[in-house]
Amino acid sequence: MKRNISDLLDRYPAENLELDGRTPYSPSRIKEITMNNIKNMNNVEPMDLKPNRTAKRFKPARLLIAAAVVAALSVSALAAGRMFGAGELFQDFFAAEDGSLSQGQLDAIDQLGHVAGETAAQLPAAVTQNGATITPLAVIADENIYYIRLRVEVPAGTALPDLDGDTQGYYQLPATLESPEGSYMEFGYNQVRTILTDDDPTDNRKEFVLCFCTLEGETDLKFNDGVSKTLTISGLWIQSPDKEYTPIFTGDFIFDFGLSFQSQTISLDAEGLTWHDELLDYTNTIQSLSLSPLSLTYRVDCSLPVNDNIGPAFGDIKIVLKDGTVFFSEAQDYDAMRQYIQSSPVTLPITGEPTGVFRNYIPFDQPLDLSQVDYVQYGDNKIPVNAG
């Protein structure tokens, strides 16, 4: 049977974490994370936030499936009458608890994003149905990841309090993102819902961030290519601890996002560099490697034989800033792999046809200021970064 113990290899421990067999998306900035089953984009029914664990193949990576992250954020970020940039509007989403982003990180988000009120690239207008209003406030994107910040407002007199998951349940904001037929290969997503503290939980507003991520592997989908993408939200629900669903409001809230984004992706001189897995005795050879403020994208040729139990890791990777700070680091956990092999039907050495070329990416917990990157280290290879 295929198994997934990637939670043992996850580099990002999270508080009150529950998994359904897949690793979480950016949990260091998440107070409460739950994972859902893969949903077809046309399925917008409320989803179980505490599903049973499912058996999957061992894949030591953070995110090998598409995901949509939903976070309800503090409304204090929007002061009446003041115009905010994308950096300020996403700061409370990305910043660690009681922390803040650097000016360089804020500037990077500003350059990536669009906010309501811009004349050059106006966000879709608010939509009101059945007394409820959903307003797009800001979007940021690279080729892999697409963040949308929304304000949800229900009729006066109806409060949207913070919920205790154990006793009151969780907010659900079922959403789909689609593109014109034929624009891309088929893609789906998981939805992770995170509710952060609201400065005024007695009022009738909450703000949410939806994050859509491209699927693992080769795809022609790029979120920053300016192709129209339609976001449909079917309402706001509360899922009780007993998995009963109560609608706060329902409707068809449809927004067309066809924005063009300024790309900040830089390609690194890494072709031909290798990393070797000492335990399983396979080698990855980089074909391409690139950085954006939101993610690292790689394409490698992998010699691990195709098998039913273990999938390839990308390898040991580290991003180091000019001041010596390690922005991101991940290494193969051989102890966890050995434990898995001992408790599974894996027989070493693994034989068969090699995996071959595959593409994937690493999403960052916080935006990366490319101008501050000194080098990327892949295995024993040090790759200088010159981002200006």
C-alpha positions in Angstrom: 0.0 0.0 0.0 1.3 3.5 -0.8 2.0 5.5 2.3 2.7 9.2 2.9 4.6 10.2 6.0 5.7 13.5 4.7 4.4 15.1 7.9 7.4 13.5 9.6 9.6 15.4 7.2 7.8 18.7 7.2 10.2 21.6 7.9 7.4 23.8 9.3 5.9 22.7 12.6 2.5 24.2 13.2 0.3 24.6 16.3 -2.8 22.5 16.6 -2.0 20.7 13.3 -4.3 18.2 11.7 -3.4 16.4 8.5 -5.2 14.2 6.0 -2.0 12.8 4.7 -0.6 15.9 2.9 1.8 18.4 4.3 0.4 21.9 5.2 0.9 25.1 3.3 2.9 27.7 5.1 2.0 26.6 8.6 4.5 28.8 10.5 2.1 31.7 9.9 -1.0 29.7 10.6 -2.6 29.3 14.0 -4.9 26.5 13.0 -4.7 24.4 9.9 -6.9 21.7 8.5 -6.6 19.9 5.3 -9.4 18.8 2.9 -9.8 16.3 0.2 -9.0 17.3 -3.4 -12.0 19.0 -4.9 -13.0 19.4 -8.5 -13.1 23.1 -9.3 -16.8 22.9 -10.1 -17.6 21.5 -6.6 -18.3 24.3 -4.2 -20.2 22.4 -1.5 -19.0 22.9 2.1 -16.1 20.6 2.9 -15.1 18.5 5.9 -12.4 20.3 7.8 -11.3 17.3 9.8 -11.2 14.4 7.3 -9.7 11.0 8.0 -6.1 10.4 7.2 -5.6 8.8 3.8 -2.8 6.6 2.6 -0.5 8.1 0.0 3.0 7.5 -1.4 5.9 8.8 0.6 6.9 12.2 -0.8 9.3 14.2 1.3 8.1 17.6 0.2 6.0 20.5 1.6 3.4 20.7 -1.1 3.0 18.3 -4.0 -0.6 19.0 -4.8 -2.5 22.2 -5.7 -3.9 24.1 -2.8 -6.2 26.9 -1.9 -5.6 28.6 1.4 -8.2 30.7 3.1 -7.3 32.9 6.0 -9.6 35.3 7.9 -7.5 38.3 8.8 -7.7 41.2 11.1 -9.8 44.1 9.7 -7.6 46.6 11.4 -5.3 46.7 8.4 -7.8 48.9 6.5 -8.1 52.3 7.9 -11.0 54.3 6.6 -10.0 56.7 3.8 -6.5 55.5 3.5 -5.0 53.9 0.4 -2.8 50.9 1.2 -0.4 49.1 -1.1 -0.5 45.3 -1.6 2.4 45.0 0.9 0.5 46.5 3.8 -2.6 44.6 2.9 -0.8 41.3 3.0 1.6 42.0 5.9 -0.7 40.5 8.6 -1.1 37.4 6.4 2.7 36.8 5.9 4.2 38.2 9.1 4.9 35.9 12.0 2.9 36.5 15.1 3.8 39.8 16.7 6.2 40.4 13.9 6.4 42.5 10.7 7.9 42.3 7.3 11.0 44.3 6.2 10.6 47.3 3.9 12.2 45.2 1.1 9.6 42.5 1.6 6.7 45.0 1.5 8.2 46.6 -1.7 8.4 43.1 -3.3 4.7 42.5 -2.6 3.8 46.0 -3.9 5.5 45.3 -7.2 3.8 41.9 -7.5 0.3 43.0 -6.7 -2.7 45.1 -7.4 -5.1 46.8 -5.0 -8.6 48.2 -5.2 -8.6 51.7 -6.5 -5.7 51.4 -8.9 -6.5 53.0 -12.2 -4.1 50.9 -14.3 -5.5 47.5 -13.2 -8.8 47.9 -11.4 -9.9 45.0 -9.3 -13.4 43.6 -9.8 -16.1 45.5 -8.1 -17.8 44.4 -4.9 -20.7 41.9 -5.4 -23.8 42.0 -3.2 -26.3 39.2 -3.0 -28.9 38.4 -0.3 -27.8 41.2 1.9 -24.1 40.2 2.0 -21.3 41.9 0.2 -17.9 40.5 -0.9 -15.2 43.1 -1.9 -11.9 42.2 -3.5 -9.2 44.3 -1.8 -5.8 43.1 -3.2 -4.2 40.4 -5.3 -0.6 39.2 -5.7 0.7 36.4 -7.8 3.7 34.6 -9.4 3.5 31.8 -11.8 2.7 29.2 -9.1 0.7 31.0 -6.5 -2.2 33.4 -6.5 -3.4 35.3 -3.4 -6.6 37.2 -3.2 -7.7 39.3 -0.2 -11.4 39.8 0.3 -13.7 41.6 2.7 -16.9 39.8 3.7 -19.7 41.9 5.1 -23.0 40.6 6.3 -26.1 42.8 7.2 -25.8 45.0 10.2 -26.8 43.3 13.4 -25.3 39.9 12.3 -21.9 39.4 14.0 -19.0 37.4 12.6 -17.3 36.4 15.8 -14.1 34.4 16.2 -15.0 30.7 16.5 -13.5 28.2 18.9 -13.0 25.2 16.6 -13.5 22.6 19.3 -16.9 23.9 20.5 -18.2 26.2 17.8 -16.7 25.0 14.5 -15.1 26.7 11.6 -15.9 29.2 8.9 -16.2 27.9 5.4 -15.8 30.1 2.3 -16.3 27.6 -0.7 -14.6 29.1 -3.7 -13.5 28.0 -7.2 -11.1 29.6 -9.7 -11.6 28.8 -13.4 -10.2 30.0 -16.7 -11.6 30.0 -20.2 -12.0 26.5 -21.7 -8.9 25.4 -23.4 -6.6 28.0 -21.8 -4.8 25.5 -19.5 -4.5 21.9 -18.7 -7.0 20.7 -16.1 -6.2 21.6 -12.5 -7.8 21.2 -9.1 -6.9 22.2 -5.6 -7.1 21.6 -1.9 -8.6 24.2 0.4 -6.9 25.0 3.8 -8.9 27.2 6.0 -7.2 29.3 8.7 -9.0 31.7 11.0 -6.9 34.4 12.7 -8.0 36.7 15.4 -10.3 39.5 14.5 -9.7 42.9 16.2 -13.5 43.4 16.5 -15.2 40.0 16.5 -18.5 41.6 17.4 -18.9 43.4 14.1 -20.3 42.2 10.8 -17.0 42.0 8.8 -14.2 39.6 8.3 -11.4 39.6 5.8 -10.2 36.5 4.0 -7.2 35.5 1.9 -7.7 32.9 -0.7 -4.6 31.2 -2.1 -4.6 29.0 -5.2 -1.5 27.0 -6.1 -0.7 25.2 -9.4 -0.6 21.4 -9.5 2.5 19.4 -9.1 4.3 18.5 -12.3 4.3 19.9 -15.8 1.6 22.4 -16.5 1.1 25.4 -18.7 -0.9 27.2 -16.1 0.6 30.5 -14.9 -1.3 32.7 -12.5 0.6 35.9 -13.6 0.0 35.6 -17.3 -2.9 38.0 -17.5 -5.3 35.3 -18.8 -8.8 35.8 -17.4 -9.6 33.8 -14.3 -13.1 33.7 -12.8 -13.4 33.4 -9.0 -16.8 32.1 -7.8 -17.7 32.1 -4.1 -20.9 30.3 -3.1 -21.4 31.9 0.4 -20.2 31.7 3.9 -20.9 28.7 6.1 -20.1 27.5 9.6 -19.1 23.8 9.9 -19.8 22.6 13.4 -17.6 20.1 15.3 -20.2 17.5 14.4 -19.7 18.3 10.7 -23.1 20.0 10.3 -23.2 23.0 8.0 -25.0 26.2 8.7 -25.1 28.9 6.0 -24.6 32.5 7.1 -25.4 33.6 3.5 -25.4 31.9 0.1 -25.3 33.2 -3.5 -23.1 33.3 -6.6 -20.4 35.9 -6.0 -18.5 36.0 -9.3 -15.4 38.0 -10.0 -13.3 38.1 -13.1 -9.6 38.6 -12.5 -7.8 39.2 -15.7 -4.9 41.2 -14.3 -1.4 41.3 -15.7 1.3 41.1 -13.1 4.8 42.4 -13.1 7.1 39.3 -13.0 10.1 39.4 -10.6 11.2 35.8 -11.3 15.0 35.4 -11.8 16.6 32.3 -13.4 19.7 30.9 -11.6 22.7 29.5 -13.3 22.2 26.0 -11.9 21.8 23.7 -14.9 23.7 20.4 -14.5 24.1 20.7 -10.7 23.3 17.6 -8.8 22.2 16.3 -5.4 22.5 12.6 -4.4 20.2 10.8 -2.0 22.7 8.7 0.1 20.1 6.3 1.5 18.2 5.4 -1.7 21.1 6.0 -4.0 19.5 8.2 -6.6 20.6 11.5 -8.2 18.7 14.7 -9.1 20.2 16.8 -11.9 18.9 20.3 -12.2 17.6 21.4 -15.6 16.3 24.8 -14.4 16.0 26.7 -11.1 14.3 30.1 -10.5 13.3 32.4 -7.7 10.4 34.7 -7.2 9.4 36.6 -4.0 6.7 33.9 -3.4 8.3 30.6 -4.4 11.3 28.6 -5.8 10.6 26.7 -9.0 12.7 23.7 -10.1 12.9 21.2 -12.9 15.1 18.2 -12.4 16.0 14.9 -14.0 15.6 12.2 -11.3 17.2 8.7 -11.4 15.0 7.3 -8.6 13.2 4.2 -10.1 9.5 4.6 -10.4 7.9 2.5 -7.6 4.7 2.2 -5.5 6.1 3.4 -2.2 8.6 6.2 -2.4 8.6 9.4 -4.4 11.6 11.6 -5.1 12.7 14.5 -3.0 14.1 17.6 -4.5 17.1 17.5 -2.2 18.9 19.7 0.3 18.2 23.4 -0.4 19.1 26.6 1.4 18.6 30.3 0.6 21.0 32.6 2.3 20.7 36.4 2.5 23.6 38.9 2.2 23.6 39.5 6.0 24.1 35.7 6.6 20.5 35.0 7.5 19.1 31.7 6.3 15.8 32.6 4.7 14.8 29.0 3.8 16.4 25.6 4.5 15.3 22.1 3.9 17.2 18.8 4.0 16.3 15.2 3.5 15.4 13.5 6.8 17.2 10.2 6.5 16.0 9.0 10.0 12.4 9.4 9.1 13.0 7.7 5.8 14.7 4.7 7.6 11.7 4.5 10.0 9.3 4.4 7.0 11.3 1.8 5.2 11.4 -0.4 8.3 7.6 -0.3 8.7 6.7 -0.6 5.0 7.1 -3.1 2.1 10.0 -1.1 0.6 12.9 -3.3 -0.5 16.3 -1.8 -1.2 17.8 -1.2 -3.7 14.8 0.0 -5.7 15.0 -1.0 -9.3 13.2 -0.1 -12.5 12.9 2.7 -14.9 14.0 6.1 -13.6 11.4 8.8 -12.7 12.9 11.2 -15.3 12.2 14.9 -15.6 9.7 16.5 -13.3 8.8 20.1 -12.3 7.7 21.4 -8.9 8.1 24.4 -6.6 8.6 25.4 -3.0 6.2 28.1 -1.6 7.6 30.5 0.9 6.1 31.3 4.3 7.1 34.9 3.8 7.9 37.0 0.7 11.5 37.0 -0.3 13.3 40.2 -1.0 15.3 39.1 -4.0 17.7 42.0 -3.8 18.9 40.7 -0.4 19.7 37.1 -1.6 23.4 36.2 -1.6 23.3 32.6 -2.8 21.3 29.4 -3.0 22.9 26.2 -1.9 21.8 22.9 -3.5 23.5 20.0 -1.9 27.2 20.9 -2.0 26.7 23.4 -4.8 26.7 27.1 -4.1 24.8 29.2 -6.6 25.4 33.0 -6.5 22.3 35.2 -7.0 22.6 38.6 -8.6 19.2 40.3 -8.4 20.4 43.8 -8.6 
